[in-house]
């Protein structure tokens, strides 16, 4: 378009639009329905940009069948987790009111039976209080069977049946060894999907995340993740033994992608701003 004055445009000179996807009969399709896409270098700027967008979207599905080779989060989906396991897609943009509401609250928000709700509550409470490391290890490593198998499964059932956190910033802090930190930062900078090695706790309170990012050993590197919008997770503030942590429990299946290069906000402390991807 060419401007006629500083406030409006009235002449369309050229519009470029390109859909790279097509099926076997040559009909245009979506990325999920396409059999292939055509690439002819240098055809047009619109063409090249469309190809770039298409290539970035490949392999971004929720299940193992949609994974591309080299996806660093592929093994974070155990066999017992359905490819699409969420059934409650209502939004949760605030923590539930009150704390320590117990089994009754789980029944109310999930629709589970008394026995199912008790199992979910026990798993979430144990995770928030003392068993998070062992439960996460089982969820990440999978079989052989362990005493935490039921907890890992019930956590996923609880998240699946609960409202999804939507809007409101969330933070996760960690301190890790330098080699682990360098791998995380490199994957973030490269735009690769970021997982968390099992279900994990985030917080709506940044200071809580900063506390968990405090260095536990000399030479460790701190990383603070920041995200917002709809997430594959739900608040457990009302079920946790530590309500001040403003905790949001993310699914083992949750993934994110950095929206900008990681930034070293102070010596040895990095911040990664990211957005949730593949949210059911």
C-alpha positions as CSV (number, residue, x, y, z in Angstrom):
1,X,0.0,0.0,0.0
2,X,1.1,3.6,-0.7
3,X,0.3,6.4,1.8
4,X,-1.8,9.3,0.7
5,X,-1.1,11.2,3.9
6,X,0.3,10.4,7.3
7,X,-2.9,8.8,8.6
8,X,-4.2,6.5,5.9
9,X,-3.4,4.3,2.9
10,X,-5.7,3.9,-0.1
11,X,-3.8,2.1,-2.8
12,X,-3.0,-1.6,-2.6
13,X,0.1,-2.3,-4.7
14,X,0.7,-6.0,-3.9
15,X,-0.4,-8.7,-1.5
16,X,1.6,-11.9,-1.2
17,X,0.1,-14.9,0.4
18,X,1.3,-18.5,0.3
19,X,0.1,-21.8,1.7
20,X,2.9,-24.4,1.4
21,X,0.8,-27.4,2.3
22,X,-0.9,-29.7,-0.1
23,X,-2.2,-33.2,-0.2
24,X,-1.4,-35.9,-2.7
25,X,-4.0,-34.5,-5.1
26,X,-2.5,-31.1,-5.0
27,X,-5.3,-29.6,-2.9
28,X,-4.4,-27.0,-0.3
29,X,-4.6,-28.2,3.3
30,X,-3.6,-27.5,6.8
31,X,-0.4,-28.7,8.3
32,X,-2.2,-31.6,10.1
33,X,-3.9,-32.7,6.9
34,X,-1.1,-32.3,4.5
35,X,0.9,-35.1,3.0
36,X,3.8,-32.8,2.1
37,X,4.7,-29.2,1.3
38,X,6.4,-27.7,-1.7
39,X,9.6,-25.7,-1.5
40,X,11.1,-23.7,-4.3
41,X,13.8,-21.5,-3.0
42,X,13.7,-17.8,-4.0
43,X,10.2,-18.0,-5.4
44,X,9.0,-15.0,-3.2
45,X,9.5,-13.6,0.2
46,X,6.0,-14.7,1.2
47,X,6.8,-18.2,0.0
48,X,10.0,-18.4,2.0
49,X,8.3,-17.0,5.1
50,X,5.5,-19.5,4.8
51,X,8.0,-22.3,4.6
52,X,9.9,-21.1,7.6
53,X,6.6,-21.0,9.6
54,X,5.7,-24.5,8.5
55,X,9.1,-25.9,9.4
56,X,8.9,-24.3,12.9
57,X,5.4,-25.9,13.5
58,X,6.4,-29.4,12.5
59,X,6.6,-31.8,15.4
60,X,4.7,-29.5,17.8
61,X,1.9,-32.0,18.6
62,X,1.1,-33.2,22.1
63,X,1.8,-36.9,21.7
64,X,4.7,-39.2,20.8
65,X,3.2,-39.9,17.4
66,X,3.8,-36.2,16.5
67,X,7.4,-36.0,17.8
68,X,10.2,-35.2,15.4
69,X,13.6,-36.8,15.8
70,X,15.8,-35.0,18.3
71,X,12.9,-33.6,20.4
72,X,14.6,-33.4,23.8
73,X,11.3,-33.8,25.6
74,X,10.1,-37.0,23.8
75,X,11.0,-39.3,26.7
76,X,9.0,-37.2,29.2
77,X,5.8,-38.8,28.1
78,X,5.5,-42.2,29.8
79,X,3.6,-45.0,28.1
80,X,0.8,-44.8,30.6
81,X,0.0,-41.2,29.7
82,X,-2.6,-41.0,26.9
83,X,-1.6,-38.9,23.9
84,X,-4.4,-36.4,24.6
85,X,-5.4,-36.8,28.2
86,X,-7.0,-33.5,29.2
87,X,-10.8,-33.4,29.4
88,X,-11.4,-30.2,31.4
89,X,-10.6,-27.1,29.3
90,X,-12.2,-24.5,31.6
91,X,-10.0,-21.6,32.5
92,X,-8.5,-20.8,35.9
93,X,-6.9,-17.3,36.1
94,X,-6.9,-17.1,39.9
95,X,-5.9,-19.5,42.7
96,X,-9.0,-21.1,44.3
97,X,-10.1,-19.3,47.5
98,X,-8.9,-20.8,50.8
99,X,-6.3,-23.3,51.7
100,X,-6.3,-26.9,52.8
101,X,-9.7,-27.6,51.4
102,X,-8.9,-31.3,51.1
103,X,-10.7,-34.1,49.3
104,X,-14.0,-32.2,49.0
105,X,-12.4,-29.6,46.9
106,X,-10.9,-32.2,44.6
107,X,-14.3,-33.8,44.2
108,X,-15.9,-30.4,43.4
109,X,-13.3,-29.4,40.8
110,X,-12.8,-32.7,39.1
111,X,-16.1,-34.5,39.4
112,X,-14.2,-37.6,40.7
113,X,-15.7,-40.1,43.0
114,X,-14.8,-40.0,46.7
115,X,-12.2,-42.8,46.3
116,X,-10.7,-41.2,43.1
117,X,-10.6,-37.8,44.7
118,X,-8.9,-39.2,47.8
119,X,-6.2,-40.8,45.6
120,X,-5.7,-37.6,43.7
121,X,-5.5,-35.5,46.8
122,X,-3.0,-37.8,48.5
123,X,-0.8,-37.7,45.4
124,X,-0.9,-33.9,45.1
125,X,-0.4,-33.3,48.8
126,X,2.5,-35.7,48.9
127,X,4.1,-34.1,45.9
128,X,3.8,-30.6,47.4
129,X,5.1,-31.7,50.8
130,X,7.9,-34.2,50.5
131,X,7.8,-36.7,47.6
132,X,8.2,-34.4,44.6
133,X,11.7,-35.6,43.8
134,X,10.7,-39.3,43.8
135,X,7.5,-38.8,42.0
136,X,9.2,-36.7,39.3
137,X,11.9,-39.3,39.0
138,X,9.4,-42.1,38.4
139,X,7.4,-40.0,35.9
140,X,10.6,-39.2,34.0
141,X,12.3,-42.5,34.1
142,X,9.2,-44.7,33.9
143,X,9.4,-48.4,34.6
144,X,10.4,-50.5,36.4
145,X,7.4,-50.1,38.7
146,X,7.8,-48.2,41.9
147,X,5.8,-47.1,44.9
148,X,5.3,-43.8,43.2
149,X,3.7,-45.1,40.0
150,X,0.2,-44.5,41.4
151,X,1.1,-41.0,42.6
152,X,2.5,-40.0,39.2
153,X,-0.7,-41.3,37.5
154,X,-3.1,-39.7,39.9
155,X,-1.3,-36.3,39.6
156,X,-1.9,-36.5,35.8
157,X,-5.5,-37.5,36.4
158,X,-6.0,-34.5,38.7
159,X,-4.4,-32.0,36.4
160,X,-6.4,-33.5,33.5
161,X,-9.7,-33.1,35.3
162,X,-9.0,-29.6,36.8
163,X,-9.3,-26.2,35.2
164,X,-6.3,-25.1,33.3
165,X,-4.3,-22.1,34.5
166,X,-5.0,-19.3,32.1
167,X,-3.4,-15.9,32.1
168,X,-1.4,-14.4,35.0
169,X,2.4,-14.8,35.0
170,X,4.1,-17.9,36.4
171,X,7.7,-18.6,37.4
172,X,9.9,-21.6,38.0
173,X,13.3,-21.4,39.6
174,X,16.1,-23.9,39.7
175,X,19.8,-24.1,40.3
176,X,21.8,-26.7,38.3
177,X,25.3,-27.7,37.5
178,X,27.0,-25.7,34.8
179,X,26.8,-28.4,32.2
180,X,23.1,-28.9,32.7
181,X,22.6,-25.1,32.6
182,X,24.5,-24.7,29.4
183,X,22.3,-27.4,27.7
184,X,19.1,-25.7,28.9
185,X,20.2,-22.3,27.8
186,X,21.4,-23.6,24.4
187,X,18.1,-25.4,23.7
188,X,16.2,-22.3,24.7
189,X,18.3,-20.1,22.4
190,X,17.8,-22.6,19.6
191,X,14.0,-22.5,20.0
192,X,13.7,-26.2,21.0
193,X,10.8,-27.3,23.2
194,X,11.6,-27.2,26.9
195,X,10.4,-29.8,29.2
196,X,10.8,-30.3,33.0
197,X,11.7,-34.0,33.7
198,X,8.3,-34.9,35.2
199,X,5.5,-32.9,36.7
200,X,6.8,-29.7,38.2
201,X,5.8,-26.8,40.5
202,X,5.6,-23.3,39.2
203,X,4.5,-20.2,41.2
204,X,2.5,-17.1,40.6
205,X,4.9,-15.4,43.0
206,X,8.3,-14.6,41.5
207,X,10.0,-14.4,44.8
208,X,9.1,-18.0,45.5
209,X,10.8,-19.0,42.2
210,X,13.8,-16.9,43.1
211,X,14.1,-18.7,46.4
212,X,14.2,-22.1,44.6
213,X,16.8,-20.7,42.2
214,X,19.2,-19.8,45.0
215,X,22.5,-21.7,44.5
216,X,22.7,-24.8,46.7
217,X,26.3,-25.5,45.7
218,X,29.3,-23.4,44.7
219,X,29.6,-23.0,40.9
220,X,25.9,-23.8,40.2
221,X,23.9,-21.7,37.8
222,X,20.5,-20.3,38.6
223,X,17.7,-20.3,36.0
224,X,14.3,-18.6,36.3
225,X,11.6,-19.4,33.8
226,X,8.8,-16.9,33.2
227,X,5.6,-17.7,31.3
228,X,2.0,-16.7,31.0
229,X,-1.3,-17.5,29.3
230,X,-3.0,-20.9,29.2
231,X,-0.9,-23.7,30.7
232,X,-1.0,-27.5,30.9
233,X,-1.3,-27.2,34.7
234,X,-3.6,-26.2,37.5
235,X,-3.3,-24.4,40.9
236,X,-2.8,-26.5,44.0
237,X,-2.5,-23.6,46.5
238,X,-5.7,-24.8,48.2
239,X,-4.3,-28.4,48.6
240,X,-0.7,-27.7,49.4
241,X,1.0,-27.7,52.8
242,X,2.7,-24.5,51.7
243,X,0.0,-22.2,50.4
244,X,2.4,-19.2,50.5
245,X,4.2,-20.7,47.6
246,X,1.2,-19.9,45.3
247,X,1.9,-23.2,43.6
248,X,0.7,-24.2,40.1
249,X,1.4,-27.9,39.3
250,X,2.3,-28.5,35.7
251,X,1.7,-31.8,33.8
252,X,4.5,-34.1,33.0
253,X,3.4,-33.4,29.4
254,X,3.8,-29.6,29.6
255,X,6.3,-28.0,27.2
256,X,7.4,-24.4,26.5
257,X,9.4,-22.5,23.9
258,X,11.6,-19.5,24.7
259,X,10.2,-16.3,23.1
260,X,13.6,-14.6,23.3
261,X,17.2,-15.5,24.0
262,X,18.0,-16.2,27.6
263,X,19.3,-13.1,29.6
264,X,21.8,-13.2,32.4
265,X,20.1,-10.8,34.8
266,X,22.9,-11.0,37.3
267,X,26.2,-13.0,37.5
268,X,25.3,-16.7,37.3
269,X,21.5,-16.0,37.2
270,X,19.7,-16.5,33.9
271,X,16.1,-15.7,32.9
272,X,14.2,-17.5,30.2
273,X,10.9,-16.0,29.0
274,X,8.8,-18.7,27.4
275,X,5.4,-19.6,26.2
276,X,3.5,-22.8,26.6
277,X,3.2,-25.0,23.5
278,X,1.0,-27.9,22.7
279,X,-1.5,-27.0,25.4
280,X,-4.5,-29.5,25.1
